Amino acid sequence: MPEQITPPLAGHGEGPVWFGRWPGLRWVDMLVGDVLTLDAAGEVHRRHVGSVAAVLRPRESGGAVLALERGFAFADDALQEIELLPELWSSTDVRMNEGGCGPDGAFYCGSMAYDETPGAGTLYRLDPRGRVEPVVPEVSISNGLMWTEGGSRAYYADTPTQRVDVFDFEGGELVNRRPFAHIDPADGSPDGLTVDAEGGVWVALWGGGAVRHYTPDGALAEVIEVPAPKVTACTFGGEDLDRLYITTSQVDTDLEHHPGAGAVFATDPGVRGLPARSYAG
């Protein structure tokens, strides 16, 4: 069982990322618009960045790139100065949800409707020149998205499909989408994911209280049970990238029965992860 390493302080913890230039693990309390940082002393620091903080990744030139409610932004390493990019839509019914950086140096993030309307979301790409384009339309709850070490494949979850899919990445384009792993609704739904240095895929199960480890060919290798039902995402971190950090949510959760919901958990799975890719812009 993973150990709880923070108090249950996130209403909707998501998007963990480890980057050596930063003070420690960072993740978001998404629906209140905060980025959280766990420092080396075990203290959690909270920084407000917008109405929604969907995901953040490091920026090669310094600082971070973020997805906020309706678009992208840049920030310094301390997250004190936020530079907003133009909003991508005006509707208040849709928000950004989850994403990551690709081997092309672009930052990808997908959206979803607040009421989870099917097909209302889009996966967007912010390229290193600052241009934004849609790359996968008509998604419902865009989640996951991480590339293999060599960058030839990317794993993605549109949560209501109950699948993790895999794309080939050719010529800077996501192509040849196909199922990688199916998850029975009784076991939860696929949320955030990460890829290890051996090509294994680790998938957080929303409503399933677990992280599943799949081999590169899609076979289920391991299930890590988490003492919170709404497991949202996971990432490898620590100096040797050998610790798996797991975020959780308090949304629609009985906190009397699940007092750890909203905390970050960690475990040592016996494999190393991949360094976080950076935005090249």
Secondary structure as UniProt FT lines:
FT   STRAND          3..4
FT   STRAND          12..17
FT   TURN            20..21
FT   STRAND          25..29
FT   HELIX           30..32
FT   STRAND          34..38
FT   TURN            40..41
FT   STRAND          44..48
FT   STRAND          55..59
FT   TURN            60..61
FT   STRAND          64..67
FT   STRAND          72..75
FT   TURN            77..78
FT   STRAND          82..84
FT   TURN            92..93
FT   STRAND          94..101
FT   TURN            103..104
FT   STRAND          107..113
FT   TURN            114..115
FT   TURN            118..119
FT   STRAND          121..126
FT   TURN            128..129
FT   STRAND          132..139
FT   STRAND          141..147
FT   TURN            149..150
FT   STRAND          153..158
FT   HELIX           159..161
FT   STRAND          163..170
FT   TURN            171..172
FT   STRAND          173..182
FT   HELIX           185..187
FT   STRAND          189..196
FT   TURN            197..198
FT   STRAND          201..206
FT   TURN            207..209
FT   STRAND          210..214
FT   TURN            216..217
FT   STRAND          220..225
FT   STRAND          230..237
FT   TURN            239..240
FT   STRAND          243..249
FT   TURN            251..252
FT   TURN            255..257
FT   TURN            259..262
FT   STRAND          264..267
//
